[in-house]
Amino acid sequence: MSSTDVVAMISRCLGEVLRINPPPLTEDTMLPGDTGLDSLSTLELLMAVEEASGIRFDPDTIDENHFQTVGELTDYLTGATR
């Protein structure tokens, strides 16, 4: 999956979590700051991304602070598929 595809998937998942039309995102978009996510909805986003991508986050080591930007989340997901 390319970075562009991952960003588009994150956008779709974000739209589902926030119940809005998917917003345009860039890799610099701050997930908690620019999108309206709070800590609970950030975790909901990660769960939606898990379902959409088939990639599982380890609940014992996952830290939403590692995913402050769309780019950080994209890097994680593209790295997990290699």
CORVEN-V439930 format. One record per residue. N is the residue number from 1. SS is DSSP state (H for helix, E for strand, - for the rest). BURIAL is I if it has 16 or more other ideal C-beta (glycine too) atoms within 10 Angstrom, else O. D_LAST is the distance of its C-alpha to the last C-alpha in whole Angstrom. Layout:
N	SS	BURIAL	D_LAST
N	SS	BURIAL	D_LAST
This chain:
1	-	O	10
2	-	O	11
3	H	O	13
4	H	O	16
5	H	O	15
6	H	I	14
7	H	I	17
8	H	O	19
9	H	I	18
10	H	I	18
11	H	I	22
12	H	O	23
13	H	I	22
14	H	I	24
15	H	O	27
16	H	O	27
17	H	I	27
18	H	I	30
19	-	O	31
20	-	O	31
21	-	O	30
22	-	O	27
23	-	O	27
24	-	O	26
25	-	I	23
26	-	O	22
27	-	I	19
28	-	O	23
29	-	I	24
30	E	O	25
31	H	I	24
32	H	I	27
33	H	O	29
34	H	O	29
35	-	I	28
36	-	O	31
37	-	I	28
38	-	O	30
39	H	O	28
40	H	O	29
41	H	I	27
42	H	I	24
43	H	I	24
44	H	I	24
45	H	I	22
46	H	I	19
47	H	O	20
48	H	I	21
49	H	I	17
50	H	O	16
51	H	O	18
52	H	O	17
53	H	I	13
54	-	O	13
55	-	O	11
56	-	O	14
57	-	I	15
58	-	O	17
59	-	O	21
60	-	O	22
61	-	O	20
62	-	O	19
63	-	O	21
64	H	I	22
65	H	O	23
66	H	O	19
67	-	I	19
68	-	O	22
69	E	I	21
70	H	I	19
71	H	I	17
72	H	O	16
73	H	I	15
74	H	I	13
75	H	I	11
76	H	I	10
77	H	I	9
78	H	O	7
79	H	O	5
80	H	O	6
81	-	O	4
82	-	O	0
